[in-house]
Amino acid sequence: MPHWTPGNRCDQHRGTRCGITGRSAYGPKCRYRHYGPVCVKLSSYFPYTGRLILNGNEYAKRQAAKAGIGFVPLDNAFAAVDDVTAVQAICDGLGEGEITALAARLLAVLPYPFAAEDTAAGYRYELSVLQAEFSLTQVLDAPVTGRIFFDQLIRDNLDLGRPDRVSLIFDRKIMNRRRHPTPGRFRTRVITDGVVPSLHIDYKNSKIKQYHKLGKALRTETTINDTKDFGVAKGLSHLPELKEIGFTASRRLLDVQRISHDPAEGATALTALTQPVISPAGTRTAGMPITSSRVQALLAVLCVFRLLPHGFTNRDLRTHLAPLLGLTPEAMTSGQITYDLRRLRIHGLISRIPHSFRYQVTLPGLRQAFFLTRLTQRFLIPGLAELTDPSPPAPARLRAAARAYEASLDDLARQAGLAA
């Protein structure tokens, strides 16, 4: 956001004229063919300062289209581009010269507050940086699990706002025990009320915001509201220094962030277990839905078979599986057990011992079997029982909370009906 203040005014650069198309929260909104939408706000009081707000992404899109470079837009970012190097060069090319030329074009068509004698007396315009935002947008290869990943990222990085962590991100020394400590509130804010969850980290008047963008990308934005926070002058000629500071801070944040686990891996494992598997030859093997009574019985049997040093056979599986299903071993055919063995093997829960008809439980299979049986028997079933039983033997906190939630929804619906 360049800021116009009296100084040495640049030479007028004639070119595409600005047509006023409306107003924004900042002032008149203009549109240039090669710059995209820009906003202008001029003060009507001396010394007639002004603001110019332009969007670097819009500029990059217009320039990429002009150069014939194909791209897929993602709101205020690029989802994909045909020539990454060329688009990066366009983004890097938006600097002092282009912004100064745009300001000159605007001043040529907007009402000019200084008369000829004022200009002769030295009252001119020069540009300075009032606010600058630098962003990195990383498009995720699995957008469906992106929100899960970002929610976990927030939970694991709530301490990034502490002074020792902020100093790693902004590469600035934080003075807390001096006579004149570093000003600012060192905190990590997570905003979730009515919006997409976002992570905010503050340093003096500047901040970093990170959020899950449109369900497809991880967006990291560094906004510098006062160049003095980093010992940089406000002149537009110092924009390259601010750009280096902004992008470095965003990359440092990504470098110091940590995550206890990748939720995408868990989503992938759950999908691999519950969805059908189709072989290259077209053979379809059914999935294993964890709430199925037969699947739960199979998983419970695997927890027992892990203790067998020489593995288990078709007959062993039938002997242990039948009672869990309320059947006798004779009531289950060999073909049914073969079908179950195939499902367990295709989904990676068991493996066949070479040169034999015996099977052994894999380590991932044991972990999944143990976790999923405990999850179903000790969490899902008891929780659903509390929620669905109209008159449980003892008071249940979960059911009380559910009733309070339902009552709140009913109250809101009644209020909406009265307001209507």
C-alpha positions in Angstrom: 0.0 0.0 0.0 2.1 3.0 -1.2 1.5 6.3 0.6 1.7 9.7 -1.2 3.4 12.4 0.7 4.8 15.8 -0.4 8.2 15.5 -1.9 9.8 15.1 -5.3 7.1 14.2 -7.8 8.0 11.7 -10.5 7.7 12.6 -14.2 4.3 12.0 -15.7 4.1 8.7 -17.5 1.3 8.8 -20.1 -0.4 5.6 -20.9 -3.6 3.7 -20.1 -6.0 6.0 -18.4 -7.8 5.1 -15.2 -11.6 4.8 -15.3 -13.5 5.1 -12.0 -15.6 2.0 -11.6 -16.9 2.3 -8.1 -15.7 2.7 -4.5 -14.1 0.4 -2.0 -13.6 0.7 1.7 -10.4 2.6 0.9 -11.6 5.0 -1.7 -12.3 5.2 -5.4 -11.7 1.9 -7.2 -10.0 2.0 -10.6 -9.2 -0.7 -13.1 -6.1 -0.8 -15.4 -5.7 -3.2 -18.2 -2.2 -4.3 -17.1 -2.5 -3.8 -13.3 -6.0 -5.0 -12.5 -8.2 -3.3 -9.9 -6.5 -0.6 -7.8 -7.9 1.7 -5.1 -7.1 5.4 -4.6 -7.7 7.6 -1.7 -6.7 11.3 -1.6 -7.0 13.6 1.4 -8.8 16.9 0.8 -6.8 18.6 3.6 -3.3 19.9 3.5 -0.8 18.4 3.0 -3.1 16.3 0.7 -1.6 12.9 1.4 -3.0 9.9 -0.5 -3.0 6.2 -0.6 -2.7 3.8 -3.5 -3.7 0.1 -2.9 -2.8 -2.4 -5.6 -2.9 -6.2 -5.6 0.3 -7.9 -6.8 -1.5 -11.1 -7.6 -3.9 -9.2 -10.0 -0.9 -7.6 -11.6 0.7 -11.0 -12.1 -2.4 -12.5 -13.6 -2.8 -9.6 -16.1 0.9 -9.9 -17.1 0.8 -13.7 -17.4 -2.3 -13.4 -19.6 -0.6 -10.8 -21.7 2.4 -13.1 -22.1 0.2 -16.0 -23.1 1.1 -18.1 -20.0 -1.7 -20.5 -19.0 -2.7 -20.6 -15.3 -5.5 -21.6 -13.0 -6.5 -18.8 -10.6 -7.2 -19.5 -6.9 -8.8 -16.4 -5.6 -5.8 -14.2 -4.6 -3.3 -16.8 -5.7 -2.3 -19.3 -8.5 -3.5 -22.9 -8.2 -1.4 -23.9 -11.2 0.7 -22.3 -13.9 2.2 -23.6 -17.2 5.5 -21.8 -16.7 6.5 -21.4 -13.1 9.8 -19.6 -13.8 8.2 -17.0 -16.0 5.3 -16.2 -13.6 7.9 -16.0 -10.7 9.8 -13.5 -12.8 6.6 -11.4 -13.3 5.9 -11.4 -9.6 9.5 -10.3 -8.8 9.2 -7.6 -11.5 6.6 -5.6 -9.6 8.8 -3.0 -8.0 9.5 0.7 -7.6 9.4 1.5 -11.3 6.1 -0.1 -12.0 4.4 1.3 -8.9 5.8 4.8 -9.6 4.5 4.7 -13.2 1.1 3.6 -12.0 1.0 6.5 -9.5 2.0 8.9 -12.2 -0.9 7.7 -14.5 -3.4 8.1 -11.6 -2.2 11.6 -10.8 -2.5 12.6 -14.4 -6.2 11.9 -14.4 -7.3 12.6 -10.8 -7.9 16.1 -9.5 -4.5 17.5 -8.6 -4.4 19.5 -5.3 -1.4 21.6 -6.1 -1.5 24.7 -8.3 1.3 25.6 -10.6 2.8 28.0 -8.1 2.7 25.2 -5.4 4.6 22.9 -7.7 7.1 25.6 -8.4 7.5 26.1 -4.7 8.5 22.4 -4.3 5.2 20.8 -3.3 5.3 17.5 -5.1 4.5 13.9 -4.4 6.8 11.0 -3.5 5.9 7.4 -2.6 6.5 5.6 0.6 5.3 2.2 1.9 2.4 2.4 4.4 1.6 -1.3 4.4 3.1 -4.3 2.5 1.8 -7.9 2.5 3.9 -10.8 1.2 2.3 -14.2 0.9 3.2 -17.8 0.1 0.5 -20.1 -1.2 1.3 -23.9 -1.2 -1.3 -25.8 -3.1 -2.0 -29.2 -1.4 -1.9 -32.4 -3.4 -4.8 -33.8 -1.3 -7.2 -31.0 -0.6 -9.8 -33.3 1.0 -7.5 -33.9 4.0 -6.0 -30.3 3.9 -8.4 -29.0 6.6 -7.6 -31.9 8.9 -3.9 -31.3 8.4 -4.2 -27.5 9.1 -6.3 -28.1 12.3 -3.6 -30.4 13.6 -0.9 -27.8 12.6 -2.7 -25.2 14.7 -2.9 -27.5 17.8 0.8 -28.4 17.6 2.1 -24.8 17.2 0.2 -22.7 19.8 3.5 -21.6 21.3 4.8 -19.8 18.2 3.8 -16.4 19.6 6.3 -16.7 22.6 9.2 -14.3 22.4 11.8 -17.0 21.9 9.8 -18.5 19.0 8.9 -15.1 17.4 12.6 -14.2 17.3 13.2 -17.3 15.2 10.5 -16.3 12.7 11.3 -12.6 12.3 15.1 -13.0 13.0 14.9 -10.1 15.5 16.3 -10.1 19.1 13.5 -9.8 21.7 14.5 -7.7 24.7 12.3 -8.5 27.7 14.5 -7.9 30.7 15.9 -4.5 29.7 14.9 -1.0 30.8 13.3 -0.5 27.4 11.8 -3.9 26.4 10.7 -4.7 22.9 7.2 -3.4 22.5 4.3 -5.5 21.4 2.1 -8.3 22.6 3.8 -11.7 22.0 1.0 -14.1 21.5 -0.5 -16.7 19.2 -4.1 -16.2 18.3 -6.3 -18.8 16.7 -9.5 -17.3 15.2 -12.3 -19.8 14.6 -15.5 -17.9 15.3 -17.6 -17.9 12.1 -14.6 -18.1 9.8 -12.1 -20.5 8.4 -9.6 -21.2 11.3 -6.5 -19.1 11.1 -3.2 -18.8 13.0 -2.0 -15.3 13.9 1.5 -14.4 15.2 2.3 -10.8 16.1 5.6 -8.9 16.2 5.3 -5.2 17.2 3.0 -3.7 14.5 3.6 -6.6 12.0 2.0 -10.0 11.9 1.8 -13.3 10.1 -1.5 -14.9 9.3 -1.8 -18.6 8.2 -5.0 -20.3 7.1 -6.4 -23.1 4.9 -7.3 -21.3 1.7 -10.5 -22.4 -0.1 -10.0 -26.0 1.0 -7.1 -26.3 -1.5 -4.0 -24.6 -0.2 -1.9 -23.5 2.8 -1.7 -19.7 2.8 1.0 -17.8 4.8 0.8 -14.0 4.8 3.3 -11.6 6.4 2.0 -8.1 6.7 4.4 -5.2 7.6 2.4 -2.3 9.0 5.5 -0.2 10.1 8.8 -0.5 8.3 10.5 0.8 11.4 9.8 -2.5 13.1 12.7 -3.8 11.1 14.9 -0.7 10.8 13.9 0.0 7.2 13.0 3.4 5.8 9.6 4.0 4.4 10.7 5.1 0.9 9.4 3.0 -2.0 13.0 2.4 -3.0 13.3 0.1 0.1 10.6 -2.3 -1.2 13.2 -5.0 -2.1 14.4 -5.0 1.6 10.8 -5.3 2.9 10.2 -8.1 0.3 13.2 -10.0 1.6 12.0 -9.6 5.2 8.4 -10.6 4.5 9.1 -13.7 2.5 11.9 -14.8 4.8 9.6 -14.5 7.8 7.0 -16.6 6.1 9.5 -19.3 5.2 11.0 -19.2 8.7 7.5 -19.9 10.1 7.1 -22.9 7.8 10.6 -24.1 8.9 10.0 -23.9 12.6 6.4 -25.3 12.5 6.2 -28.9 13.6 3.4 -31.4 13.6 3.0 -34.5 15.8 1.6 -36.5 13.0 0.2 -36.2 9.5 -3.6 -36.6 9.6 -3.5 -37.2 5.9 -1.7 -40.5 6.5 -4.5 -41.6 8.9 -7.2 -40.6 6.4 -5.3 -42.6 3.7 -5.1 -45.7 6.0 -8.8 -45.5 6.9 -9.7 -45.2 3.2 -7.4 -48.1 2.2 -9.0 -50.3 4.9 -12.7 -49.5 4.3 -12.8 -49.0 0.5 -12.8 -51.8 -2.1 -9.5 -52.7 -3.8 -9.5 -53.4 -7.5 -6.5 -55.3 -8.9 -4.9 -54.4 -12.3 -6.7 -57.5 -13.7 -10.0 -56.0 -12.6 -10.6 -58.3 -9.6 -12.6 -56.5 -6.9 -11.9 -57.2 -3.2 -14.5 -55.7 -0.8 -13.6 -53.2 1.8 -13.7 -53.7 5.5 -16.1 -51.2 7.2 -15.0 -51.0 10.8 -18.6 -51.0 12.2 -19.4 -54.3 10.5 -19.9 -57.1 13.1 -17.9 -59.5 10.9 -15.0 -57.1 10.5 -15.0 -56.5 14.2 -14.8 -60.2 14.8 -12.0 -60.6 12.3 -10.0 -57.8 13.9 -10.5 -59.3 17.4 -9.2 -62.7 16.1 -6.1 -61.0 14.7 -5.2 -59.7 18.1 -5.2 -63.3 19.3 -3.3 -64.8 16.4 -0.4 -62.4 16.8 0.7 -64.6 19.7 1.1 -67.7 17.4 4.8 -68.0 16.4 4.1 -70.2 13.4 1.1 -68.3 12.1 -2.5 -69.6 11.6 -4.4 -71.6 9.0 -7.9 -71.5 7.4 -9.1 -73.9 10.0 -7.7 -71.8 12.9 -9.5 -68.7 11.7 -12.8 -70.6 11.4 -12.4 -72.1 14.9 -11.9 -68.7 16.5 -14.2 -66.6 14.3 -17.3 -68.6 14.5 -18.0 -68.1 18.3 -17.6 -64.4 17.9 -20.4 -64.4 15.3 -22.6 -66.7 17.4 -22.0 -69.7 15.1 -20.4 -73.1 15.3 -17.3 -73.8 13.2 -19.2 -76.4 11.3 -21.8 -73.7 10.2 -19.0 -71.8 8.3 -17.7 -73.1 5.0 -14.1 -73.1 3.9 -15.0 -70.8 1.0 -16.3 -68.2 3.5 -13.1 -68.3 5.4 -11.0 -68.1 2.2 -12.9 -65.0 1.3 -12.1 -63.4 4.7 -8.4 -64.4 4.4 -8.3 -62.8 1.0 -9.8 -59.5 2.3 -7.3 -59.5 5.2 -4.4 -60.1 2.9 -5.3 -57.6 0.2 -5.8 -54.9 2.8 -2.4 -55.6 4.4 -3.6 -56.9 7.7 -2.0 -60.4 7.2 0.6 -61.9 5.0 1.0 -65.4 3.7 4.1 -67.4 4.9 6.0 -68.4 1.8 5.7 -72.0 0.6 2.9 -72.8 3.1 -0.8 -72.4 3.7 -0.3 -70.5 6.9 -0.7 -66.7 7.5 0.8 -64.3 10.0 -0.5 -60.9 11.3 1.5 -58.0 10.0 2.7 -55.3 12.4 0.4 -52.6 10.8 -2.4 -55.1 10.9 -1.9 -55.7 14.6 -1.9 -52.0 15.3 -5.0 -51.3 13.3 -6.8 -54.3 14.7 -6.1 -53.4 18.3 -7.0 -49.7 17.9 -10.2 -50.2 15.9 -11.6 -52.9 18.2 -11.0 -50.7 21.2 -12.4 -47.7 19.4 -15.6 -49.5 18.6 -16.2 -51.4 21.8 -15.1 -48.7 24.3 -16.0 -45.5 22.6 -18.4 -45.7 19.7 -20.8 -48.3 21.2 -20.9 -46.8 24.7 -21.3 -43.2 23.4 -24.1 -44.1 21.0 -25.8 -46.1 23.8 -25.8 -43.0 26.0 -27.2 -40.8 23.1 -29.9 -43.2 22.0 -31.2 -44.8 25.2 -34.3 -42.8 26.2 -34.0 -43.8 29.9 -30.4 -44.9 30.8 -29.9 -46.7 34.1 -27.8 -43.9 35.4 -27.4 -40.2 34.5 -25.1 -39.8 31.5 -23.1 -36.6 30.9 -23.0 -37.2 27.2 -26.7 -37.5 26.9 -27.2 -34.4 29.1 -24.9 -32.4 26.9 -26.8 -33.6 23.8 -30.1 -32.6 25.3 -28.8 -29.2 26.2 -27.5 -28.8 22.6 -30.8 -29.8 21.2 -32.6 -27.4 23.5 -30.4 -24.5 22.4 -31.1 -25.3 18.7 -34.8 -25.3 19.5 -34.6 -21.9 21.2 -32.7 -20.5 18.3 -35.3 -21.8 15.9 -38.1 -20.3 18.0 -36.3 -16.9 18.0 -35.8 -17.0 14.3 -39.5 -17.7 13.9 -40.5 -14.8 16.1 -38.1 -12.5 14.2 -39.6 -13.6 10.9 
